[in-house]
């Protein structure tokens, strides 16, 4: 699939990408914010399960979150990497995500809205591409819409603060597909679990020697 080929760290978004194959993605030239003081750091860090794939998230010293997963290629495991930058909004928060392809970082960021549930699950919502495409065509956002064989490539080149203002003030528009979330579940360690692991002693029957 073309989308899966473009996004090397497909491990993280596999279920949603399969559902959206042939559809559009919205990307931005710049991340929505700097990464100096990332929010929700403690909630994000750790290992996450998406279907049968696991992705690890850790924050670097510069505040950028690094994503990593394993892929089986050419009879060996290969690490796939991505990075994400968190932007705080008035009501929701957002991710700017890009991936490494053949040793080079992509020159664009995938736009995603996220929220944590009370249970600690991570909900990811992808943009409504039709709304963003029309915003570019109407001049509300600077960028370009390139028609592809099975989808449109929507690339927003506007300043981060203008993009954030647009998505924070949607009016009647539904900017994100909130009825189709990708749900990730955090893998808890024994230290984090409410039910710590316990080792049950093995009962051994003693044998008496006959005199």
Secondary structure, DSSP 4 states (H G I P E B T S, - for coil): -HHHHH-S-HHHHHHHHHHHTTS-EEEESS-SS--TT-SSHHHH-EEEEETTEEEEEEE-TTS-EEEEEEEEETTEEEEEEEEEEEEE-SS-EEEEEEEEETTEE-SSEEEEEEEE-TTS-EEEEEB-HHHHHHHHHTTSS-EEEEE-SSSEEEEE-S-HHHHHHHHH--TT---B-TTS-EEEEEE--TTTSSS----PPPP-PPPPPP-
